């Protein structure tokens, strides 16, 4: 069983963090780090039954409470069976915890690809996402996330594979 949680307390009220959550997968997405990672896209506006994902990761929205929570169920990779999503939790009038929680079982080859590659990429993308939230809501905040040499290597491999696949499909 994989339980992977990323959380950050942001010096902003819950309504502001919730408004940021509601931009997820829109043209004005201010939560997902689209400058560094494939954009999150769906077949319709964010809501239950919206289907999409980011890059090769595919999922469907199974819960959406505007400004509070969004949860997705994995469709791909085939060896990912579980959910992931964001939760906005008010701590006090000026502090909110934004959490991304991934809970899943892995099967087949993904029992190996998760700990060797996907986990590292996931962790980097989620820390970048929390940086997006914090820098959008707290002026002057600098990003905390730094990609390890291994993450940069994995991203380079994925990018070159995508370029190669795009040339084949033209």
ChimeraX commands (.cxc) that place a marker at each C-alpha (Angstrom):
marker #1 position 0.00,0.00,0.00 radius 0.5
marker #1 position 1.32,3.44,-0.94 radius 0.5
marker #1 position 0.41,6.43,1.22 radius 0.5
marker #1 position 2.09,9.58,-0.02 radius 0.5
marker #1 position 1.14,12.89,1.59 radius 0.5
marker #1 position 2.39,16.40,0.85 radius 0.5
marker #1 position 1.15,19.25,2.99 radius 0.5
marker #1 position 1.91,22.90,3.52 radius 0.5
marker #1 position 0.54,25.51,5.90 radius 0.5
marker #1 position -0.05,28.69,3.92 radius 0.5
marker #1 position -0.43,32.12,5.53 radius 0.5
marker #1 position -3.76,32.78,3.84 radius 0.5
marker #1 position -7.42,32.25,4.69 radius 0.5
marker #1 position -9.22,29.09,3.56 radius 0.5
marker #1 position -11.37,30.97,1.04 radius 0.5
marker #1 position -8.26,32.23,-0.80 radius 0.5
marker #1 position -6.70,28.76,-0.88 radius 0.5
marker #1 position -10.06,27.31,-1.96 radius 0.5
marker #1 position -10.30,29.77,-4.85 radius 0.5
marker #1 position -6.85,28.61,-5.93 radius 0.5
marker #1 position -7.99,24.97,-5.80 radius 0.5
marker #1 position -10.95,25.85,-8.02 radius 0.5
marker #1 position -8.58,27.02,-10.80 radius 0.5
marker #1 position -7.17,23.50,-11.13 radius 0.5
marker #1 position -7.11,22.33,-14.77 radius 0.5
marker #1 position -8.51,25.63,-16.08 radius 0.5
marker #1 position -6.82,28.02,-18.50 radius 0.5
marker #1 position -6.02,30.14,-15.40 radius 0.5
marker #1 position -4.64,27.22,-13.32 radius 0.5
marker #1 position -2.66,28.74,-10.45 radius 0.5
marker #1 position -2.23,25.54,-8.43 radius 0.5
marker #1 position -0.73,23.00,-10.82 radius 0.5
marker #1 position 2.89,23.80,-11.83 radius 0.5
marker #1 position 2.27,23.97,-15.57 radius 0.5
marker #1 position 5.57,25.76,-16.17 radius 0.5
marker #1 position 7.50,22.67,-15.04 radius 0.5
marker #1 position 5.10,19.73,-15.61 radius 0.5
marker #1 position 2.48,18.63,-18.14 radius 0.5
marker #1 position -0.74,20.57,-17.60 radius 0.5
marker #1 position -3.69,18.90,-15.92 radius 0.5
marker #1 position -6.54,18.70,-18.43 radius 0.5
marker #1 position -10.05,17.20,-18.39 radius 0.5
marker #1 position -12.78,16.51,-20.90 radius 0.5
marker #1 position -15.04,19.05,-19.13 radius 0.5
marker #1 position -14.78,21.56,-16.27 radius 0.5
marker #1 position -13.48,20.24,-12.96 radius 0.5
marker #1 position -16.23,18.21,-11.31 radius 0.5
marker #1 position -17.36,14.66,-10.62 radius 0.5
marker #1 position -16.97,12.40,-13.69 radius 0.5
marker #1 position -14.50,14.72,-15.45 radius 0.5
marker #1 position -11.90,12.49,-17.11 radius 0.5
marker #1 position -8.34,13.47,-17.92 radius 0.5
marker #1 position -5.00,13.76,-16.19 radius 0.5
marker #1 position -1.53,15.11,-16.74 radius 0.5
marker #1 position 1.11,13.63,-19.01 radius 0.5
marker #1 position 0.81,9.82,-19.03 radius 0.5
marker #1 position -1.13,9.77,-15.73 radius 0.5
marker #1 position -4.89,9.42,-16.32 radius 0.5
marker #1 position -7.71,9.67,-13.80 radius 0.5
marker #1 position -11.33,10.65,-13.23 radius 0.5
marker #1 position -12.73,13.08,-10.69 radius 0.5
marker #1 position -14.74,11.15,-8.08 radius 0.5
marker #1 position -15.31,13.96,-5.55 radius 0.5
marker #1 position -15.37,17.72,-5.83 radius 0.5
marker #1 position -16.41,20.16,-3.14 radius 0.5
marker #1 position -15.72,23.63,-4.54 radius 0.5
marker #1 position -13.09,25.46,-2.55 radius 0.5
marker #1 position -12.52,22.50,-0.21 radius 0.5
marker #1 position -11.59,19.19,-1.81 radius 0.5
marker #1 position -11.02,17.34,-5.06 radius 0.5
marker #1 position -10.34,13.61,-5.37 radius 0.5
marker #1 position -9.40,11.58,-8.42 radius 0.5
marker #1 position -9.33,7.81,-9.14 radius 0.5
marker #1 position -6.46,6.50,-11.26 radius 0.5
marker #1 position -7.10,4.92,-14.65 radius 0.5
marker #1 position -3.50,4.79,-15.85 radius 0.5
marker #1 position -0.84,3.55,-15.38 radius 0.5
marker #1 position -2.63,0.20,-15.25 radius 0.5
marker #1 position -0.75,-0.79,-12.09 radius 0.5
marker #1 position -2.03,2.16,-10.06 radius 0.5
marker #1 position -5.21,1.36,-8.11 radius 0.5
marker #1 position -6.28,4.17,-5.83 radius 0.5
marker #1 position -6.95,7.86,-5.45 radius 0.5
marker #1 position -5.20,11.18,-5.10 radius 0.5
marker #1 position -6.39,14.70,-4.49 radius 0.5
marker #1 position -6.18,18.01,-2.69 radius 0.5
marker #1 position -7.80,19.03,0.60 radius 0.5
marker #1 position -8.10,22.59,1.95 radius 0.5
marker #1 position -8.20,22.73,5.77 radius 0.5
marker #1 position -8.76,25.97,7.68 radius 0.5
marker #1 position -6.45,26.20,10.70 radius 0.5
marker #1 position -7.41,29.71,11.80 radius 0.5
marker #1 position -8.50,32.97,10.19 radius 0.5
marker #1 position -5.12,33.52,8.52 radius 0.5
marker #1 position -3.63,30.03,8.07 radius 0.5
marker #1 position -4.75,27.13,5.91 radius 0.5
marker #1 position -3.28,23.68,5.34 radius 0.5
marker #1 position -3.25,22.52,1.73 radius 0.5
marker #1 position -2.67,18.78,1.46 radius 0.5
marker #1 position -2.26,16.42,-1.45 radius 0.5
marker #1 position -2.93,12.81,-0.52 radius 0.5
marker #1 position -2.22,9.78,-2.70 radius 0.5
marker #1 position -3.45,6.39,-1.48 radius 0.5
marker #1 position -3.05,3.41,-3.80 radius 0.5
marker #1 position -1.93,-0.14,-4.33 radius 0.5
marker #1 position 0.52,-0.91,-7.09 radius 0.5
marker #1 position 0.40,-4.00,-9.31 radius 0.5
marker #1 position 2.50,-5.64,-11.98 radius 0.5
marker #1 position 5.48,-3.68,-13.24 radius 0.5
marker #1 position 4.25,-0.58,-11.39 radius 0.5
marker #1 position 5.22,-2.25,-8.09 radius 0.5
marker #1 position 8.72,-1.45,-9.31 radius 0.5
marker #1 position 8.25,1.69,-11.39 radius 0.5
marker #1 position 6.52,3.53,-8.51 radius 0.5
marker #1 position 9.46,3.39,-6.07 radius 0.5
marker #1 position 12.10,3.69,-8.79 radius 0.5
marker #1 position 10.66,6.56,-10.87 radius 0.5
marker #1 position 7.05,7.65,-10.42 radius 0.5
marker #1 position 7.41,8.42,-6.71 radius 0.5
marker #1 position 10.32,10.78,-7.31 radius 0.5
marker #1 position 8.52,12.60,-10.11 radius 0.5
marker #1 position 5.29,12.75,-8.10 radius 0.5
marker #1 position 7.04,14.18,-5.03 radius 0.5
marker #1 position 8.76,16.87,-7.11 radius 0.5
marker #1 position 5.56,17.84,-8.95 radius 0.5
marker #1 position 3.57,18.07,-5.71 radius 0.5
marker #1 position 6.16,20.19,-3.95 radius 0.5
marker #1 position 6.19,22.45,-7.04 radius 0.5
marker #1 position 2.38,22.63,-6.79 radius 0.5
marker #1 position 2.53,23.64,-3.13 radius 0.5
marker #1 position 5.11,26.27,-4.11 radius 0.5
marker #1 position 2.64,27.60,-6.72 radius 0.5
marker #1 position -0.03,27.92,-4.06 radius 0.5
marker #1 position 2.19,29.62,-1.53 radius 0.5
marker #1 position 3.85,32.05,-3.94 radius 0.5
marker #1 position 0.45,32.98,-5.43 radius 0.5
marker #1 position -1.04,33.78,-2.02 radius 0.5
marker #1 position 1.88,35.05,0.05 radius 0.5
marker #1 position 3.71,37.89,-1.74 radius 0.5
marker #1 position 7.47,37.69,-1.49 radius 0.5
marker #1 position 7.54,33.95,-0.79 radius 0.5
marker #1 position 10.26,32.11,-2.66 radius 0.5
marker #1 position 9.74,28.54,-3.87 radius 0.5
marker #1 position 11.09,25.87,-1.51 radius 0.5
marker #1 position 11.20,22.96,-3.94 radius 0.5
marker #1 position 14.49,21.91,-5.51 radius 0.5
marker #1 position 14.72,19.00,-7.92 radius 0.5
marker #1 position 17.37,16.42,-7.18 radius 0.5
marker #1 position 19.81,15.31,-9.85 radius 0.5
marker #1 position 17.81,12.05,-10.11 radius 0.5
marker #1 position 14.53,13.91,-10.73 radius 0.5
marker #1 position 16.22,16.04,-13.39 radius 0.5
marker #1 position 17.56,12.84,-14.99 radius 0.5
marker #1 position 14.08,11.20,-14.97 radius 0.5
marker #1 position 12.45,14.32,-16.41 radius 0.5
marker #1 position 15.07,14.42,-19.16 radius 0.5
marker #1 position 14.34,10.78,-20.04 radius 0.5
marker #1 position 10.59,11.40,-20.15 radius 0.5
marker #1 position 11.03,14.54,-22.25 radius 0.5
marker #1 position 13.26,12.77,-24.79 radius 0.5
marker #1 position 10.79,9.82,-24.94 radius 0.5
marker #1 position 7.91,12.24,-25.60 radius 0.5
marker #1 position 9.86,14.02,-28.34 radius 0.5
marker #1 position 10.68,10.63,-29.93 radius 0.5
marker #1 position 7.02,9.52,-29.78 radius 0.5
marker #1 position 5.84,12.83,-31.28 radius 0.5
marker #1 position 8.20,12.38,-34.25 radius 0.5
marker #1 position 6.85,8.83,-34.83 radius 0.5
marker #1 position 3.22,10.04,-34.76 radius 0.5
marker #1 position 3.70,12.87,-37.29 radius 0.5
marker link #1:1,2 radius 0.2
marker link #1:2,3 radius 0.2
marker link #1:3,4 radius 0.2
marker link #1:4,5 radius 0.2
marker link #1:5,6 radius 0.2
marker link #1:6,7 radius 0.2
marker link #1:7,8 radius 0.2
marker link #1:8,9 radius 0.2
marker link #1:9,10 radius 0.2
marker link #1:10,11 radius 0.2
marker link #1:11,12 radius 0.2
marker link #1:12,13 radius 0.2
marker link #1:13,14 radius 0.2
marker link #1:14,15 radius 0.2
marker link #1:15,16 radius 0.2
marker link #1:16,17 radius 0.2
marker link #1:17,18 radius 0.2
marker link #1:18,19 radius 0.2
marker link #1:19,20 radius 0.2
marker link #1:20,21 radius 0.2
marker link #1:21,22 radius 0.2
marker link #1:22,23 radius 0.2
marker link #1:23,24 radius 0.2
marker link #1:24,25 radius 0.2
marker link #1:25,26 radius 0.2
marker link #1:26,27 radius 0.2
marker link #1:27,28 radius 0.2
marker link #1:28,29 radius 0.2
marker link #1:29,30 radius 0.2
marker link #1:30,31 radius 0.2
marker link #1:31,32 radius 0.2
marker link #1:32,33 radius 0.2
marker link #1:33,34 radius 0.2
marker link #1:34,35 radius 0.2
marker link #1:35,36 radius 0.2
marker link #1:36,37 radius 0.2
marker link #1:37,38 radius 0.2
marker link #1:38,39 radius 0.2
marker link #1:39,40 radius 0.2
marker link #1:40,41 radius 0.2
marker link #1:41,42 radius 0.2
marker link #1:42,43 radius 0.2
marker link #1:43,44 radius 0.2
marker link #1:44,45 radius 0.2
marker link #1:45,46 radius 0.2
marker link #1:46,47 radius 0.2
marker link #1:47,48 radius 0.2
marker link #1:48,49 radius 0.2
marker link #1:49,50 radius 0.2
marker link #1:50,51 radius 0.2
marker link #1:51,52 radius 0.2
marker link #1:52,53 radius 0.2
marker link #1:53,54 radius 0.2
marker link #1:54,55 radius 0.2
marker link #1:55,56 radius 0.2
marker link #1:56,57 radius 0.2
marker link #1:57,58 radius 0.2
marker link #1:58,59 radius 0.2
marker link #1:59,60 radius 0.2
marker link #1:60,61 radius 0.2
marker link #1:61,62 radius 0.2
marker link #1:62,63 radius 0.2
marker link #1:63,64 radius 0.2
marker link #1:64,65 radius 0.2
marker link #1:65,66 radius 0.2
marker link #1:66,67 radius 0.2
marker link #1:67,68 radius 0.2
marker link #1:68,69 radius 0.2
marker link #1:69,70 radius 0.2
marker link #1:70,71 radius 0.2
marker link #1:71,72 radius 0.2
marker link #1:72,73 radius 0.2
marker link #1:73,74 radius 0.2
marker link #1:74,75 radius 0.2
marker link #1:75,76 radius 0.2
marker link #1:76,77 radius 0.2
marker link #1:77,78 radius 0.2
marker link #1:78,79 radius 0.2
marker link #1:79,80 radius 0.2
marker link #1:80,81 radius 0.2
marker link #1:81,82 radius 0.2
marker link #1:82,83 radius 0.2
marker link #1:83,84 radius 0.2
marker link #1:84,85 radius 0.2
marker link #1:85,86 radius 0.2
marker link #1:86,87 radius 0.2
marker link #1:87,88 radius 0.2
marker link #1:88,89 radius 0.2
marker link #1:89,90 radius 0.2
marker link #1:90,91 radius 0.2
marker link #1:91,92 radius 0.2
marker link #1:92,93 radius 0.2
marker link #1:93,94 radius 0.2
marker link #1:94,95 radius 0.2
marker link #1:95,96 radius 0.2
marker link #1:96,97 radius 0.2
marker link #1:97,98 radius 0.2
marker link #1:98,99 radius 0.2
marker link #1:99,100 radius 0.2
marker link #1:100,101 radius 0.2
marker link #1:101,102 radius 0.2
marker link #1:102,103 radius 0.2
marker link #1:103,104 radius 0.2
marker link #1:104,105 radius 0.2
marker link #1:105,106 radius 0.2
marker link #1:106,107 radius 0.2
marker link #1:107,108 radius 0.2
marker link #1:108,109 radius 0.2
marker link #1:109,110 radius 0.2
marker link #1:110,111 radius 0.2
marker link #1:111,112 radius 0.2
marker link #1:112,113 radius 0.2
marker link #1:113,114 radius 0.2
marker link #1:114,115 radius 0.2
marker link #1:115,116 radius 0.2
marker link #1:116,117 radius 0.2
marker link #1:117,118 radius 0.2
marker link #1:118,119 radius 0.2
marker link #1:119,120 radius 0.2
marker link #1:120,121 radius 0.2
marker link #1:121,122 radius 0.2
marker link #1:122,123 radius 0.2
marker link #1:123,124 radius 0.2
marker link #1:124,125 radius 0.2
marker link #1:125,126 radius 0.2
marker link #1:126,127 radius 0.2
marker link #1:127,128 radius 0.2
marker link #1:128,129 radius 0.2
marker link #1:129,130 radius 0.2
marker link #1:130,131 radius 0.2
marker link #1:131,132 radius 0.2
marker link #1:132,133 radius 0.2
marker link #1:133,134 radius 0.2
marker link #1:134,135 radius 0.2
marker link #1:135,136 radius 0.2
marker link #1:136,137 radius 0.2
marker link #1:137,138 radius 0.2
marker link #1:138,139 radius 0.2
marker link #1:139,140 radius 0.2
marker link #1:140,141 radius 0.2
marker link #1:141,142 radius 0.2
marker link #1:142,143 radius 0.2
marker link #1:143,144 radius 0.2
marker link #1:144,145 radius 0.2
marker link #1:145,146 radius 0.2
marker link #1:146,147 radius 0.2
marker link #1:147,148 radius 0.2
marker link #1:148,149 radius 0.2
marker link #1:149,150 radius 0.2
marker link #1:150,151 radius 0.2
marker link #1:151,152 radius 0.2
marker link #1:152,153 radius 0.2
marker link #1:153,154 radius 0.2
marker link #1:154,155 radius 0.2
marker link #1:155,156 radius 0.2
marker link #1:156,157 radius 0.2
marker link #1:157,158 radius 0.2
marker link #1:158,159 radius 0.2
marker link #1:159,160 radius 0.2
marker link #1:160,161 radius 0.2
marker link #1:161,162 radius 0.2
marker link #1:162,163 radius 0.2
marker link #1:163,164 radius 0.2
marker link #1:164,165 radius 0.2
marker link #1:165,166 radius 0.2
marker link #1:166,167 radius 0.2
marker link #1:167,168 radius 0.2
marker link #1:168,169 radius 0.2
marker link #1:169,170 radius 0.2
view
